[in-house]
Amino acid sequence: MIDAERFLDDLRTLRTFGATGTGVVRPSFSDVDMAARRWLHGRYADAGLDASIDGIGNVFGRSPNPGPALLIGSHSDTQPTGGWLDGAYGVIVGLEVARAIRENPDTADLAVDAVAWVDEESTYVSCLGSRSFCGLVDPVELEGAASPDGHSLADALAGADLSGEPDRWSDREYAGFLEAHIEQGPALEASGDLLGVVTAIVGARTLILRFAGQQNHAGTTPMRLRRDAGRAAIHFGHAIDQRFGELTGDRTVWTIGDIRFEPGASSIIPGRAELTLQFRDPDGDLLERFEQEVRRIATDIADATAVDITIEPDGRAIEPAAMDQRLHDALAAAAEAEAPGHWTSMPSAAVHDAMFLADRMPAGMLFVPSIGGISHDFAEDTTDDDLVRGVRTMAAAAVELAQRSMGSGLT
Ligand SMILES: [Zn+2]
């Protein structure tokens, strides 16, 4: 059913839009991103799909068959210096599966749509396309949105000739959303599994901690009289490592990604310090527990050091998103057929568009291995065999699910 050469050719063609060495630089709404979107529009149309680019930049290839439709895709924008498969893989999987289903007389009556979301990688607003489609963007978030180099989202949309009005999930009846993606981590390679069927996408919380003490002379101020904001911050980091280590689940990760002292000189006791702490887990209760621990530890350290500590969230908390059990099971059955005994169920440690689609319809995800576990880097790669195994698995699951939804209504 799947044409592996055609699939790999399209994937390599998408790579040429913004190709830089072995990587790709295709940030949302850039000229190359929009050129890639117009190319995808053409490929959807060539496949007999009803192709359109909505007002926020999402590209759809809709089956002319009535719904409930199964929607398959991912994002076609990249990180500032991205790999060639992150997002692109799932987009071309959606194209090939929708196309193959359409041209096979046995499945041509199924409603399978393809999509390429915009700005998953947060050049302007994280997961802008999929969240807009789902009605999950706060208009206030869009008002001040700008790229890291200072271009406003409004200018970017105008420059790309886009109205800003997205298509909506409620415009058509959907049976579910499927997304194929490279794993972007080392778990599949380490276990020797060839496919990963996602159970849940991890949630994340990021906190900013500010420490306010007393700036003073590093030679003349006795240790017992100091209110050293830098030292309090370091104590905090150490205490977090110990305590999170005791509470941790299988998949918990935490990162102090930034730390700063003021004024930042070797002969001055820091009067102020600031750090960011981010933690991720597929279990929402555990995330809540971690946040409580952060507050408790901060209170203890503030008491012990006479340094004031304030905590505030950095951006929205991202709640974990469970994948739909029936979609998971259909992907699992297809994975078992394609790679008997060599697939696994696993959570996703990275955010994906499917996380937001899961709010509006049943959602499922399939992972293929990342060589060396590397992603968000020019070195990102996956073998052709693994890429093709993924698209075959997705096609088998999509046929099964679309047939079921036609028969009984998969809601
Ligand atoms: Zn991605």
Residues whose N, C-alpha, C, O or C-beta is under 5 A from the ligand:
A	BS01	ZN	D86 G87
